């Protein structure tokens, strides 16, 4: 039996055994806070979820730390709940009976079984909880992007912990959990990036990490990384580079209306330009887009242009790119977005950049059209100080380039 079918049958069994009650019991409202879980590849990923409203005005929220990831529409009728998340091109469908929910979280590539029960406060925490807050470095990484180490950022309040792994392309989102039985168990699901980590402090001051119940890693305090021969994480400003810095950066792609935008267009001439390599399927692009939208509002009148080269799946093209439209609406994107191809096409469509394998990637062009810097990935809010630093560095680069005079070559 294929795994997807097995998970579907499991979800049906949960709904049948837990929720076989008279229809009258289904009329109560599902509004409130929920302890929920999805099953991904046979692994249960717990997370917090919230629902408000009734009937045609029902809404739902995932949580990414303090950020609420809201549904774009939904309804509740006769014990059946449907919530749409258009910016992810996903939906949640569940049956509500006797204070419980069961169903599926539906994605373009399949679905995750989903179930939830009413939120209940955690039992009393132990009196002695080890301190693990701070920045750690994870060694022994086997990354398809060539990374040798990642960062682990931990924020702790007693037995409660929020953590994120920061890689060259961005972070995992905020994983939340508590300390129990000698280890911290933290997890994340905000409609994307499902992940569970078990963090176990060791006597030598390290952290043993069990990632998704299978992969074992070890983290050391960042201050001790050199002494313990753990390499530095990849510098996102050095991961990708321009092949020929003397050649103007070229692009020419259509937007959703078919209008072609090119680097030679008048709107880009003599301007500082940010070229964002993006995709509405990409969680870290969801982290970056609101910042770029804010940057555009602040600096467009001073000579900044931004253009997103969006790499979308063929299935989205056939539907008219509804997820991309919802993505742009959600984050207030007013800069132009063009359709550059599919994710696998990125090296072919953007041949001037070496080692271009992170989504998003931000390319900075000076007023002369030359590449002045390439920044891989984007550290989201879950990354704490690294998020703040990323925004400060990008803003400083924009201000520096805006302050430069136009070169003779571009005149």
C-alpha positions in Angstrom: 0.0 0.0 0.0 1.4 3.4 -1.0 2.2 5.7 2.0 -0.2 8.5 0.9 -3.1 6.0 0.7 -2.1 4.6 4.1 -2.1 8.1 5.7 -5.5 8.8 4.1 -7.0 5.7 5.5 -5.5 6.6 8.9 -7.1 10.0 8.8 -10.5 8.4 7.9 -10.1 5.9 10.7 -9.4 8.7 13.2 -12.5 10.6 12.0 -14.7 7.6 12.0 -13.7 6.3 15.5 -13.5 9.6 17.3 -16.3 11.4 15.6 -19.1 8.9 15.0 -21.7 11.0 16.9 -25.2 12.4 16.1 -25.4 15.3 13.7 -26.7 17.5 16.4 -23.3 17.3 18.2 -21.7 18.8 15.1 -23.4 22.2 15.5 -21.0 23.7 18.1 -18.5 26.2 17.1 -14.8 25.2 16.5 -13.7 28.7 17.5 -10.8 28.8 20.0 -7.2 27.6 20.4 -6.2 24.1 19.4 -3.4 21.6 20.0 -3.0 20.3 16.5 -0.8 17.9 14.5 -0.1 16.9 10.9 1.5 13.6 9.8 4.3 14.1 7.3 6.1 11.0 6.0 4.7 9.0 9.0 6.0 11.6 11.5 3.7 13.5 13.7 4.4 17.3 13.8 2.6 19.0 16.6 1.7 22.7 16.5 -0.6 25.4 17.9 -3.6 26.5 15.8 -6.4 29.0 16.3 -9.9 29.4 14.8 -12.3 32.3 15.1 -15.8 33.1 13.8 -18.6 30.9 12.7 -20.2 29.8 9.4 -19.3 31.9 6.4 -16.9 34.2 8.3 -14.7 31.5 9.9 -10.9 32.1 9.9 -7.9 30.1 11.0 -4.3 30.9 12.0 -1.0 29.0 12.1 1.7 30.5 14.2 5.3 31.2 13.3 6.6 32.4 16.6 4.7 35.7 17.2 3.6 35.9 13.6 0.1 34.8 12.8 -0.3 33.1 9.4 -4.0 33.7 8.6 -6.3 31.9 6.2 -7.6 33.8 3.2 -11.1 32.3 3.4 -13.1 29.6 5.0 -16.5 28.2 6.1 -18.0 25.9 8.7 -21.2 24.0 7.9 -22.8 21.0 9.5 -19.7 20.0 11.4 -17.4 20.4 8.3 -14.6 23.0 8.4 -12.8 24.3 5.3 -10.0 26.9 5.5 -8.1 28.2 2.5 -4.6 29.5 2.4 -4.3 30.9 -1.1 -0.8 32.3 -0.6 0.3 28.7 -0.1 -2.2 27.2 -2.6 -3.4 24.9 0.3 -6.5 24.1 2.2 -7.5 22.5 5.5 -10.6 20.3 5.5 -11.7 18.7 8.8 -14.7 17.3 10.6 -15.6 18.8 14.0 -17.3 16.6 16.6 -17.2 16.4 20.4 -14.5 19.1 20.7 -12.1 17.4 18.2 -11.0 17.9 14.6 -9.8 15.4 12.0 -9.2 15.7 8.3 -6.4 16.6 5.9 -4.2 19.6 5.0 -4.2 19.6 1.2 -1.3 20.7 -1.0 -0.6 20.6 -4.7 1.7 17.6 -4.3 -0.5 15.7 -1.9 -1.9 16.0 1.6 -1.0 15.6 5.3 -3.4 13.9 7.7 -4.5 16.5 10.3 -6.1 16.2 13.7 -6.5 18.5 16.8 -8.0 18.7 20.2 -8.9 21.7 22.3 -5.9 23.5 23.8 -5.0 22.4 27.3 -2.3 24.0 29.5 0.8 21.9 29.8 1.4 20.0 33.0 3.7 21.5 35.6 7.3 21.8 34.5 10.2 20.3 36.4 11.9 22.6 38.9 15.4 22.2 37.4 15.7 23.0 33.7 19.0 23.2 31.9 19.8 26.6 30.2 20.2 26.2 26.4 19.4 29.8 25.3 21.8 31.4 22.9 23.5 30.7 19.6 24.9 27.3 18.7 26.7 25.9 15.7 25.7 22.5 14.3 28.6 20.5 12.7 28.5 17.4 10.6 26.0 18.9 8.2 25.5 17.2 4.8 23.9 19.9 2.8 23.1 19.8 -0.9 24.3 23.4 -1.1 27.8 22.6 0.2 27.3 23.8 3.8 29.5 22.4 6.5 27.6 23.9 9.4 24.3 25.6 10.4 23.3 27.9 13.3 20.8 27.0 16.0 19.2 30.0 17.7 17.5 29.3 21.0 15.3 31.6 23.1 14.3 30.2 26.5 11.9 31.1 29.3 12.1 28.5 32.0 11.1 25.1 30.5 9.6 26.8 27.4 11.8 27.2 24.3 11.6 28.7 20.8 14.3 27.7 18.4 15.2 28.0 14.7 17.9 26.5 12.5 19.5 29.1 10.2 20.9 27.8 6.9 22.3 29.7 3.9 18.9 29.9 2.3 17.1 31.0 5.5 15.6 29.6 8.6 13.2 26.8 9.5 10.6 29.0 11.1 10.1 29.2 14.8 10.0 25.8 16.5 8.3 25.9 19.9 8.2 23.3 22.8 9.1 22.4 26.3 11.5 20.5 28.5 10.5 17.1 29.7 12.2 13.8 30.5 15.7 15.2 30.1 15.2 16.8 26.7 13.6 19.7 24.9 11.1 18.7 22.1 10.3 21.6 19.7 8.3 21.6 16.5 7.1 23.9 13.7 4.3 23.9 11.2 2.8 27.1 9.9 1.3 25.7 6.7 4.9 24.9 5.6 8.3 23.8 6.9 7.2 20.8 9.1 9.9 19.9 11.5 10.5 18.3 14.9 13.7 18.5 16.9 14.7 16.8 20.1 17.5 18.8 21.9 19.3 16.9 24.7 22.0 18.7 26.8 25.1 16.6 27.4 27.6 16.6 30.2 30.3 18.2 28.0 28.1 21.2 27.3 27.0 20.2 23.8 23.5 19.6 22.5 22.5 16.4 20.9 20.0 17.0 18.2 17.6 14.4 16.8 16.0 15.9 13.6 12.7 14.5 12.6 13.3 11.4 14.9 16.0 10.0 12.5 18.9 12.3 11.8 21.5 12.8 14.6 23.5 16.0 14.8 25.5 17.8 17.5 25.6 21.5 18.3 28.2 23.4 20.3 28.0 26.9 21.7 29.0 29.4 19.0 31.8 30.8 21.3 33.3 27.3 21.6 33.0 26.3 17.9 36.6 26.9 16.9 38.0 25.0 20.0 35.7 22.1 19.1 36.6 22.1 15.4 33.1 23.0 14.2 33.4 25.1 11.0 31.7 28.4 10.5 28.3 28.5 8.7 28.3 29.6 5.1 28.4 33.4 4.7 25.3 34.2 2.6 27.1 37.2 1.0 29.8 34.9 -0.4 27.8 31.8 -1.3 26.8 33.0 -4.8 28.8 35.4 -7.0 28.7 37.1 -10.4 30.8 35.4 -13.1 31.8 38.5 -14.9 31.6 41.7 -12.8 32.2 43.9 -15.9 29.1 42.7 -17.7 25.7 44.4 -17.0 23.2 42.0 -15.5 20.6 41.0 -18.1 17.0 39.8 -17.7 14.0 39.8 -20.0 10.8 37.9 -18.9 7.0 38.4 -19.1 4.7 39.3 -16.3 1.4 37.5 -15.8 -0.2 39.7 -18.4 2.4 38.8 -21.0 4.2 42.1 -20.9 7.9 41.6 -21.1 10.2 43.5 -18.7 13.9 43.8 -19.5 16.9 45.3 -17.8 17.1 47.8 -20.7 13.7 49.3 -20.0 13.6 53.0 -19.1 12.3 52.3 -15.6 15.5 50.6 -14.7 18.0 52.9 -16.5 20.3 54.8 -14.1 18.6 53.2 -11.1 19.8 51.0 -8.3 18.0 47.7 -8.8 17.4 44.7 -6.6 16.7 41.6 -8.5 15.0 39.0 -6.3 15.2 35.4 -7.3 12.0 34.1 -5.8 9.0 31.7 -5.9 5.7 31.7 -4.2 6.2 28.1 -3.2 9.3 29.0 -1.2 8.8 29.6 2.6 11.9 31.8 2.9 10.6 34.0 0.1 7.5 34.5 2.2 9.8 35.7 4.9 11.6 38.2 2.6 8.8 39.6 0.5 7.3 41.9 3.2 10.7 43.4 3.8 11.3 44.0 0.1 7.9 45.6 -0.2 8.7 47.9 2.7 12.1 48.8 1.2 10.4 49.6 -2.1 7.9 51.9 -0.5 10.7 53.7 1.3 13.3 54.1 -1.4 11.5 54.0 -4.8 11.2 57.8 -4.9 15.0 58.0 -4.2 15.9 55.9 -7.2 15.4 52.2 -6.1 13.7 49.7 -8.4 13.0 46.1 -7.4 12.1 43.3 -9.8 11.3 39.7 -8.7 12.2 36.9 -11.1 9.6 34.3 -9.9 10.1 30.6 -10.6 6.8 28.9 -10.5 5.6 25.3 -11.2 3.9 24.4 -14.5 0.7 23.5 -12.6 0.4 27.1 -11.4 0.8 28.4 -14.9 -2.1 26.2 -16.1 -4.3 27.8 -13.4 -3.2 31.4 -14.1 -0.8 31.7 -11.2 -3.4 32.1 -8.4 -0.8 31.4 -5.6 1.5 34.1 -6.9 -1.3 36.6 -7.0 -2.3 35.8 -3.4 1.4 36.0 -2.4 1.7 39.5 -3.9 -1.5 40.6 -2.3 -0.7 39.2 1.2 2.7 41.0 1.4 1.8 44.2 -0.4 4.1 43.6 -3.3 3.9 46.6 -5.7 7.2 46.2 -7.5 7.1 44.2 -10.8 7.1 40.4 -10.7 8.0 38.5 -13.8 7.8 34.8 -14.7 11.2 33.4 -15.2 10.5 29.7 -15.5 10.4 26.7 -13.1 12.7 26.1 -10.1 14.9 23.7 -12.1 15.5 26.4 -14.8 17.2 28.9 -12.5 20.8 28.2 -13.6 19.8 28.4 -17.3 17.6 31.5 -16.9 20.1 33.4 -14.7 23.4 32.3 -16.2 25.5 35.2 -15.0 25.4 34.1 -11.3 27.6 31.4 -10.1 26.3 28.8 -7.6 22.8 30.1 -7.7 20.9 27.5 -5.7 19.2 29.4 -2.8 15.7 30.7 -2.8 15.5 33.6 -2.3 18.7 35.2 -3.6 19.0 38.9 -3.8 21.2 40.5 -6.5 22.2 44.2 -6.1 22.8 46.2 -9.3 24.4 49.6 -9.3 23.2 52.6 -11.4 25.5 51.3 -14.2 23.6 47.9 -14.3 26.6 46.0 -12.9 26.3 43.4 -10.1 27.6 44.9 -6.9 26.7 42.1 -4.6 24.8 38.8 -4.2 23.1 37.7 -1.0 21.9 34.1 -0.7 18.7 33.4 1.3 17.0 35.5 3.9 17.0 35.1 7.7 13.4 35.4 8.8 12.0 36.8 12.1 12.5 33.4 13.8 16.3 34.1 13.4 16.1 36.9 15.9 19.2 39.1 15.7 20.3 37.5 12.4 17.0 38.7 10.9 17.7 42.3 12.1 21.2 42.1 10.8 20.1 40.9 7.4 17.7 43.8 7.0 20.2 46.3 8.2 22.9 45.1 5.8 20.5 45.0 2.8 19.3 48.5 3.7 22.8 49.8 4.1 23.8 48.4 0.7 20.8 50.1 -1.0 21.6 53.4 0.7 25.3 53.1 -0.3 24.4 52.4 -4.0 21.9 55.2 -4.1 24.6 57.6 -2.9 26.9 56.7 -5.7 27.1 58.8 -8.9 26.2 57.3 -12.2 29.3 55.9 -14.0 30.4 57.3 -17.3 29.7 54.0 -18.9 26.0 54.1 -18.2 25.5 57.7 -19.4 
